[in-house]
């Protein structure tokens, strides 16, 4: 089969190589899955760089979420078992963690429903306890993770402020349903957020960026607000000023969605059922901006690494996806 493999750590466009290799063999409790669609995530870039919390042995195939077919004919969403990641024609995944792919979504959309949307749902509902009528500020609102948070925030009845970089991404954020869009390249995030909330500040911040985004977040969060730390796409992990959090009465809330897979797998399945219901109602739909053939996978991962993509890029192995 064909599979993109990383033989040394570095930038995705430089170290990913399309190889001919053997199909992976499922271990005990695993299933072999033919890949229909593989969604590109920022962790794929971190895997290539050797900067992710999991470091599979070289060579390995990146790709952390897919939609595909099991050998007994089920169409499923899965997180492949590394080192056999999703940018390949076949993967293996733990049988117990397979989720049914929603019939209301095509393969590319289904592949993108998993990690980003689960992260958004657990972040907003389990960690931040967002309530209808509150104001949610989402950094990187036009990206894959941010766009999911925007849709889920609107579904929860929140007023959503989207922060983006550039006019193209601003247009995308408006189309997603943001009530206010702030272009960080030419607008003051703090001033605009304070103005939009009558000086009070925002109730919940969804931050997958870190760095300067976090610094801006704590300046515009409201009394008893919550800053959700989701990731560090900027490459800078901020050091929270705990004195500031104390004086201003806000919470800094961490979210590692992967931990739910081991600590509360029943909650992951319940979340998937809820996401499936919302997708069937048309309330949420993954923003798939590009569908690329297998040959374009390395370039796609590099674009996500560079922060130049909008929405989700999904890799479609030749002849596999509908």
C-alpha positions as a Markdown table, in Angstrom:
| # | Residue | x | y | z |
|---|---|---|---|---|
| 1 | Unk | 0.0 | 0.0 | 0.0 |
| 2 | Unk | 1.0 | 3.7 | -0.2 |
| 3 | Unk | 1.7 | 5.5 | 3.0 |
| 4 | Unk | 3.4 | 8.8 | 3.8 |
| 5 | Unk | 6.2 | 8.1 | 6.3 |
| 6 | Unk | 8.6 | 10.3 | 8.3 |
| 7 | Unk | 12.1 | 8.9 | 8.4 |
| 8 | Unk | 13.7 | 11.8 | 10.3 |
| 9 | Unk | 12.2 | 14.7 | 12.3 |
| 10 | Unk | 11.8 | 18.1 | 10.8 |
| 11 | Unk | 9.3 | 20.3 | 8.8 |
| 12 | Unk | 6.5 | 18.2 | 7.3 |
| 13 | Unk | 7.2 | 19.3 | 3.7 |
| 14 | Unk | 10.8 | 18.2 | 4.1 |
| 15 | Unk | 10.6 | 14.9 | 6.0 |
| 16 | Unk | 7.4 | 13.3 | 4.8 |
| 17 | Unk | 7.9 | 10.7 | 2.0 |
| 18 | Unk | 5.4 | 8.7 | 0.1 |
| 19 | Unk | 6.5 | 5.1 | 0.3 |
| 20 | Unk | 5.3 | 1.7 | -0.8 |
| 21 | Unk | 5.0 | -0.4 | 2.3 |
| 22 | Unk | 3.1 | -3.4 | 3.8 |
| 23 | Unk | -0.3 | -3.1 | 5.3 |
| 24 | Unk | -0.3 | -2.9 | 9.1 |
| 25 | Unk | -1.4 | -6.1 | 10.9 |
| 26 | Unk | -4.0 | -5.6 | 13.6 |
| 27 | Unk | -3.0 | -6.6 | 17.1 |
| 28 | Unk | -5.3 | -8.0 | 19.7 |
| 29 | Unk | -8.4 | -5.8 | 20.1 |
| 30 | Unk | -7.6 | -3.8 | 16.9 |
| 31 | Unk | -9.3 | -3.5 | 13.6 |
| 32 | Unk | -7.8 | -3.0 | 10.1 |
| 33 | Unk | -9.5 | 0.0 | 8.4 |
| 34 | Unk | -9.4 | 1.1 | 4.7 |
| 35 | Unk | -9.0 | 4.9 | 4.8 |
| 36 | Unk | -11.6 | 6.9 | 3.0 |
| 37 | Unk | -10.5 | 10.3 | 4.3 |
| 38 | Unk | -7.8 | 11.5 | 6.7 |
| 39 | Unk | -8.1 | 15.0 | 8.3 |
| 40 | Unk | -5.0 | 17.1 | 8.7 |
| 41 | Unk | -4.4 | 18.4 | 12.3 |
| 42 | Unk | -1.7 | 20.6 | 13.9 |
| 43 | Unk | -0.5 | 17.6 | 15.9 |
| 44 | Unk | 0.5 | 16.0 | 12.6 |
| 45 | Unk | 3.0 | 18.8 | 12.2 |
| 46 | Unk | 4.2 | 18.4 | 15.8 |
| 47 | Unk | 4.7 | 14.6 | 15.2 |
| 48 | Unk | 6.8 | 15.4 | 12.1 |
| 49 | Unk | 8.9 | 17.8 | 14.2 |
| 50 | Unk | 9.3 | 15.4 | 17.1 |
| 51 | Unk | 7.5 | 17.9 | 19.4 |
| 52 | Unk | 4.3 | 16.0 | 20.1 |
| 53 | Unk | 3.7 | 14.4 | 23.5 |
| 54 | Unk | 3.7 | 11.0 | 21.7 |
| 55 | Unk | 6.9 | 10.2 | 19.8 |
| 56 | Unk | 6.4 | 7.1 | 17.7 |
| 57 | Unk | 9.5 | 5.2 | 16.4 |
| 58 | Unk | 10.9 | 6.2 | 13.1 |
| 59 | Unk | 9.8 | 5.7 | 10.4 |
| 60 | Unk | 6.1 | 6.4 | 11.2 |
| 61 | Unk | 3.0 | 7.7 | 9.3 |
| 62 | Unk | 1.3 | 10.8 | 10.7 |
| 63 | Unk | -2.4 | 11.4 | 10.5 |
| 64 | Unk | -4.4 | 11.3 | 13.8 |
| 65 | Unk | -8.0 | 11.0 | 12.6 |
| 66 | Unk | -9.7 | 9.2 | 9.8 |
| 67 | Unk | -13.0 | 8.0 | 8.3 |
| 68 | Unk | -12.8 | 4.6 | 6.8 |
| 69 | Unk | -14.2 | 1.1 | 6.4 |
| 70 | Unk | -13.6 | -1.9 | 8.7 |
| 71 | Unk | -13.2 | -5.3 | 7.1 |
| 72 | Unk | -16.8 | -6.2 | 8.2 |
| 73 | Unk | -18.2 | -3.2 | 6.3 |
| 74 | Unk | -18.7 | -0.6 | 9.0 |
| 75 | Unk | -18.1 | 3.1 | 8.1 |
| 76 | Unk | -16.3 | 4.5 | 11.2 |
| 77 | Unk | -14.3 | 7.4 | 12.6 |
| 78 | Unk | -11.1 | 6.4 | 14.2 |
| 79 | Unk | -7.8 | 7.6 | 15.8 |
| 80 | Unk | -5.2 | 5.3 | 14.1 |
| 81 | Unk | -2.7 | 3.5 | 16.3 |
| 82 | Unk | 0.7 | 5.1 | 15.7 |
| 83 | Unk | 3.1 | 4.4 | 14.1 |
| 84 | Unk | 0.5 | 3.6 | 11.4 |
| 85 | Unk | -1.2 | 7.0 | 11.0 |
| 86 | Unk | -3.9 | 8.1 | 8.7 |
| 87 | Unk | -2.0 | 9.3 | 5.6 |
| 88 | Unk | -2.1 | 5.8 | 4.2 |
| 89 | Unk | -4.4 | 3.5 | 2.4 |
| 90 | Unk | -4.9 | 1.3 | 5.5 |
| 91 | Unk | -4.5 | 1.8 | 9.3 |
| 92 | Unk | -5.2 | -0.1 | 12.4 |
| 93 | Unk | -7.1 | 1.3 | 15.4 |
| 94 | Unk | -8.4 | 0.1 | 18.7 |
| 95 | Unk | -11.8 | -1.6 | 18.2 |
| 96 | Unk | -13.2 | -0.3 | 21.4 |
| 97 | Unk | -12.6 | 3.3 | 20.4 |
| 98 | Unk | -14.2 | 3.1 | 16.9 |
| 99 | Unk | -17.2 | 5.5 | 16.4 |
| 100 | Unk | -19.9 | 5.2 | 13.8 |
| 101 | Unk | -19.4 | 7.8 | 11.0 |
| 102 | Unk | -22.5 | 10.1 | 10.9 |
| 103 | Unk | -24.7 | 9.4 | 7.8 |
| 104 | Unk | -25.4 | 13.1 | 7.4 |
| 105 | Unk | -21.7 | 13.9 | 6.7 |
| 106 | Unk | -19.6 | 12.8 | 3.7 |
| 107 | Unk | -16.2 | 11.1 | 4.4 |
| 108 | Unk | -14.1 | 14.2 | 4.5 |
| 109 | Unk | -16.6 | 15.9 | 6.9 |
| 110 | Unk | -16.9 | 12.8 | 9.1 |
| 111 | Unk | -13.1 | 12.6 | 9.4 |
| 112 | Unk | -13.0 | 16.1 | 10.7 |
| 113 | Unk | -15.8 | 15.7 | 13.2 |
| 114 | Unk | -13.7 | 13.8 | 15.8 |
| 115 | Unk | -10.8 | 15.5 | 17.6 |
| 116 | Unk | -11.6 | 19.2 | 17.0 |
| 117 | Unk | -15.3 | 18.9 | 17.8 |
| 118 | Unk | -14.7 | 16.6 | 20.8 |
| 119 | Unk | -12.2 | 19.1 | 22.1 |
| 120 | Unk | -14.6 | 22.0 | 21.5 |
| 121 | Unk | -17.5 | 20.2 | 23.2 |
| 122 | Unk | -15.6 | 19.0 | 26.3 |
| 123 | Unk | -13.8 | 22.4 | 26.5 |
| 124 | Unk | -17.0 | 24.5 | 26.4 |
| 125 | Unk | -19.4 | 22.2 | 28.3 |
| 126 | Unk | -17.3 | 20.0 | 30.7 |
| 127 | Unk | -14.5 | 22.4 | 31.5 |
| 128 | Unk | -15.8 | 26.0 | 31.0 |
| 129 | Unk | -19.5 | 25.1 | 31.7 |
| 130 | Unk | -20.6 | 27.7 | 29.2 |
| 131 | Unk | -24.2 | 28.9 | 29.5 |
| 132 | Unk | -26.6 | 30.4 | 27.0 |
| 133 | Unk | -26.3 | 34.2 | 26.9 |
| 134 | Unk | -22.6 | 34.2 | 27.7 |
| 135 | Unk | -20.0 | 35.7 | 25.5 |
| 136 | Unk | -17.3 | 33.4 | 24.0 |
| 137 | Unk | -14.1 | 34.6 | 22.3 |
| 138 | Unk | -12.5 | 32.1 | 20.0 |
| 139 | Unk | -8.9 | 32.6 | 18.8 |
| 140 | Unk | -8.0 | 31.3 | 15.3 |
| 141 | Unk | -11.8 | 31.2 | 14.6 |
| 142 | Unk | -11.4 | 30.3 | 10.9 |
| 143 | Unk | -9.1 | 27.4 | 11.6 |
| 144 | Unk | -10.0 | 23.8 | 12.0 |
| 145 | Unk | -10.2 | 23.8 | 15.8 |
| 146 | Unk | -11.5 | 27.3 | 16.1 |
| 147 | Unk | -14.3 | 26.8 | 13.5 |
| 148 | Unk | -15.6 | 23.9 | 15.5 |
| 149 | Unk | -15.6 | 26.0 | 18.7 |
| 150 | Unk | -17.5 | 28.8 | 16.9 |
| 151 | Unk | -20.2 | 26.4 | 15.8 |
| 152 | Unk | -20.5 | 24.7 | 19.2 |
| 153 | Unk | -20.6 | 28.1 | 20.9 |
| 154 | Unk | -23.5 | 29.2 | 18.8 |
| 155 | Unk | -25.2 | 25.9 | 19.3 |
| 156 | Unk | -24.9 | 26.5 | 23.1 |
| 157 | Unk | -26.6 | 29.9 | 22.8 |
| 158 | Unk | -23.5 | 32.0 | 23.3 |
| 159 | Unk | -22.6 | 35.3 | 21.6 |
| 160 | Unk | -19.4 | 34.4 | 19.7 |
| 161 | Unk | -16.5 | 36.8 | 19.0 |
| 162 | Unk | -14.0 | 35.3 | 16.5 |
| 163 | Unk | -10.4 | 36.4 | 16.3 |
| 164 | Unk | -8.6 | 35.9 | 13.0 |
| 165 | Unk | -5.6 | 37.0 | 11.0 |
| 166 | Unk | -6.5 | 38.6 | 7.7 |
| 167 | Unk | -9.6 | 39.6 | 5.6 |
| 168 | Unk | -10.1 | 36.1 | 4.0 |
| 169 | Unk | -10.2 | 34.4 | 7.4 |
| 170 | Unk | -12.5 | 37.2 | 8.7 |
| 171 | Unk | -15.0 | 36.5 | 5.9 |
| 172 | Unk | -14.9 | 32.8 | 6.8 |
| 173 | Unk | -15.5 | 33.5 | 10.4 |
| 174 | Unk | -18.5 | 35.6 | 9.5 |
| 175 | Unk | -19.9 | 32.8 | 7.4 |
| 176 | Unk | -19.5 | 30.5 | 10.3 |
| 177 | Unk | -21.8 | 32.7 | 12.4 |
| 178 | Unk | -19.6 | 34.8 | 14.5 |
| 179 | Unk | -21.5 | 37.8 | 15.9 |
| 180 | Unk | -18.3 | 39.9 | 15.9 |
| 181 | Unk | -15.0 | 39.3 | 14.0 |
| 182 | Unk | -11.8 | 40.9 | 15.1 |
| 183 | Unk | -8.8 | 40.9 | 12.7 |
| 184 | Unk | -5.8 | 40.8 | 15.0 |
| 185 | Unk | -3.6 | 42.1 | 12.3 |
| 186 | Unk | -5.2 | 45.5 | 12.2 |
| 187 | Unk | -7.5 | 45.7 | 15.3 |
| 188 | Unk | -7.0 | 45.8 | 19.1 |
| 189 | Unk | -8.4 | 42.6 | 20.4 |
| 190 | Unk | -8.8 | 43.8 | 24.0 |
| 191 | Unk | -10.4 | 47.1 | 23.0 |
| 192 | Unk | -12.9 | 45.6 | 20.6 |
| 193 | Unk | -13.9 | 42.8 | 23.0 |
| 194 | Unk | -14.4 | 45.3 | 25.8 |
| 195 | Unk | -16.4 | 47.5 | 23.6 |
| 196 | Unk | -18.6 | 44.6 | 22.4 |
| 197 | Unk | -19.4 | 43.6 | 26.0 |
| 198 | Unk | -20.0 | 47.1 | 27.4 |
| 199 | Unk | -16.6 | 47.1 | 29.2 |
| 200 | Unk | -17.4 | 43.9 | 31.1 |
| 201 | Unk | -15.2 | 41.5 | 29.1 |
| 202 | Unk | -15.9 | 38.0 | 27.7 |
| 203 | Unk | -17.1 | 35.1 | 29.8 |
| 204 | Unk | -15.1 | 32.3 | 28.1 |
| 205 | Unk | -12.0 | 32.4 | 26.0 |
| 206 | Unk | -11.1 | 29.4 | 23.7 |
| 207 | Unk | -7.4 | 29.6 | 23.1 |
| 208 | Unk | -5.7 | 27.0 | 20.8 |
| 209 | Unk | -2.9 | 29.5 | 20.0 |
| 210 | Unk | -1.1 | 30.5 | 23.2 |
| 211 | Unk | 1.6 | 33.1 | 23.2 |
| 212 | Unk | 0.3 | 36.6 | 22.5 |
| 213 | Unk | -3.2 | 35.3 | 22.1 |
| 214 | Unk | -3.2 | 34.2 | 25.8 |
| 215 | Unk | -1.8 | 37.5 | 26.9 |
| 216 | Unk | -4.6 | 39.3 | 25.1 |
| 217 | Unk | -7.2 | 36.9 | 26.5 |
| 218 | Unk | -6.5 | 37.6 | 30.2 |
| 219 | Unk | -6.8 | 41.3 | 29.5 |
| 220 | Unk | -10.3 | 41.0 | 28.2 |
| 221 | Unk | -11.8 | 38.2 | 30.3 |
| 222 | Unk | -14.7 | 39.1 | 32.6 |
| 223 | Unk | -15.1 | 38.7 | 36.3 |
| 224 | Unk | -15.4 | 35.0 | 37.0 |
| 225 | Unk | -14.5 | 34.3 | 33.4 |
| 226 | Unk | -12.8 | 31.2 | 32.1 |
| 227 | Unk | -9.7 | 31.0 | 29.8 |
| 228 | Unk | -9.6 | 27.6 | 28.1 |
| 229 | Unk | -6.1 | 26.5 | 27.3 |
| 230 | Unk | -6.5 | 24.2 | 24.4 |
| 231 | Unk | -3.1 | 24.3 | 22.6 |
| 232 | Unk | -0.1 | 26.3 | 21.5 |
| 233 | Unk | -0.2 | 26.7 | 17.8 |
| 234 | Unk | 1.9 | 29.8 | 18.1 |
| 235 | Unk | 4.8 | 27.7 | 19.4 |
| 236 | Unk | 4.9 | 29.7 | 22.6 |
| 237 | Unk | 3.7 | 28.3 | 25.9 |
| 238 | Unk | 2.7 | 31.2 | 28.1 |
| 239 | Unk | 3.5 | 31.4 | 31.8 |
| 240 | Unk | 0.3 | 32.4 | 33.6 |
| 241 | Unk | 0.5 | 35.4 | 36.0 |
| 242 | Unk | -1.3 | 33.8 | 38.9 |
| 243 | Unk | -1.4 | 37.1 | 40.8 |
| 244 | Unk | -3.4 | 38.6 | 37.9 |
| 245 | Unk | -5.8 | 35.6 | 37.9 |
| 246 | Unk | -6.3 | 36.1 | 41.7 |
| 247 | Unk | -6.9 | 39.8 | 41.5 |
| 248 | Unk | -9.2 | 39.6 | 38.5 |
| 249 | Unk | -11.1 | 36.5 | 39.6 |
| 250 | Unk | -10.9 | 34.4 | 36.5 |
| 251 | Unk | -10.1 | 30.7 | 36.0 |
| 252 | Unk | -7.3 | 29.2 | 33.8 |
| 253 | Unk | -8.7 | 25.9 | 32.6 |
| 254 | Unk | -6.7 | 23.3 | 30.9 |
| 255 | Unk | -8.0 | 20.8 | 28.4 |
| 256 | Unk | -6.4 | 17.6 | 27.1 |
| 257 | Unk | -9.1 | 15.8 | 25.2 |
| 258 | Unk | -7.1 | 12.7 | 24.8 |
| 259 | Unk | -7.2 | 12.0 | 28.5 |
| 260 | Unk | -10.9 | 11.4 | 28.3 |
| 261 | Unk | -10.2 | 8.4 | 26.1 |
| 262 | Unk | -8.6 | 6.6 | 29.0 |
| 263 | Unk | -10.3 | 8.3 | 32.0 |
| 264 | Unk | -13.9 | 8.5 | 30.8 |
| 265 | Unk | -14.4 | 6.7 | 27.4 |
| 266 | Unk | -18.2 | 6.6 | 28.0 |
| 267 | Unk | -18.2 | 10.4 | 28.0 |
| 268 | Unk | -16.4 | 10.4 | 24.6 |
| 269 | Unk | -19.1 | 8.2 | 23.1 |
| 270 | Unk | -21.9 | 10.3 | 24.6 |
| 271 | Unk | -20.2 | 13.4 | 23.1 |
| 272 | Unk | -20.0 | 11.7 | 19.7 |
| 273 | Unk | -23.8 | 10.9 | 20.0 |
| 274 | Unk | -24.5 | 14.5 | 20.7 |
| 275 | Unk | -22.2 | 15.7 | 17.8 |
| 276 | Unk | -23.9 | 13.3 | 15.5 |
| 277 | Unk | -27.3 | 14.6 | 16.5 |
| 278 | Unk | -26.2 | 18.2 | 16.0 |
| 279 | Unk | -24.7 | 17.3 | 12.6 |
| 280 | Unk | -28.0 | 15.6 | 11.5 |
| 281 | Unk | -29.9 | 18.8 | 12.5 |
| 282 | Unk | -27.5 | 20.9 | 10.4 |
| 283 | Unk | -26.4 | 22.9 | 13.5 |
| 284 | Unk | -22.8 | 21.9 | 13.1 |
| 285 | Unk | -20.8 | 20.9 | 9.9 |
| 286 | Unk | -17.1 | 20.7 | 9.7 |
| 287 | Unk | -15.6 | 23.4 | 7.5 |
| 288 | Unk | -13.7 | 21.4 | 4.9 |
| 289 | Unk | -11.9 | 24.0 | 2.8 |
| 290 | Unk | -9.9 | 21.6 | 0.7 |
| 291 | Unk | -9.9 | 18.0 | -0.3 |
| 292 | Unk | -6.6 | 16.8 | -1.7 |
| 293 | Unk | -5.3 | 13.6 | -3.2 |
| 294 | Unk | -2.8 | 11.4 | -1.4 |
| 295 | Unk | 0.0 | 13.0 | -3.2 |
| 296 | Unk | -0.8 | 16.4 | -1.6 |
| 297 | Unk | -0.6 | 15.2 | 2.0 |
| 298 | Unk | 2.9 | 16.6 | 2.8 |
| 299 | Unk | 2.1 | 20.0 | 1.4 |
| 300 | Unk | -1.2 | 20.1 | 3.3 |
| 301 | Unk | 0.5 | 19.3 | 6.6 |
| 302 | Unk | 3.1 | 22.0 | 6.0 |
| 303 | Unk | 0.3 | 24.6 | 5.3 |
| 304 | Unk | -1.4 | 23.7 | 8.6 |
| 305 | Unk | 2.0 | 23.9 | 10.3 |
| 306 | Unk | 2.6 | 27.4 | 8.8 |
| 307 | Unk | -0.9 | 28.6 | 9.9 |
| 308 | Unk | -1.9 | 29.5 | 6.3 |
| 309 | Unk | -4.8 | 27.2 | 6.0 |
| 310 | Unk | -8.5 | 27.9 | 6.6 |
| 311 | Unk | -10.8 | 25.3 | 8.0 |
| 312 | Unk | -9.9 | 21.7 | 7.4 |
| 313 | Unk | -7.7 | 20.1 | 4.7 |
| 314 | Unk | -8.6 | 16.5 | 4.2 |
| 315 | Unk | -6.5 | 13.9 | 2.4 |
| 316 | Unk | -8.4 | 11.5 | 0.2 |
| 317 | Unk | -6.6 | 8.3 | -0.8 |
| 318 | Unk | -7.1 | 7.5 | -4.5 |
| 319 | Unk | -10.5 | 6.0 | -5.1 |
| 320 | Unk | -11.3 | 5.6 | -1.4 |
| 321 | Unk | -13.6 | 8.5 | -0.5 |
| 322 | Unk | -17.0 | 9.5 | -1.6 |
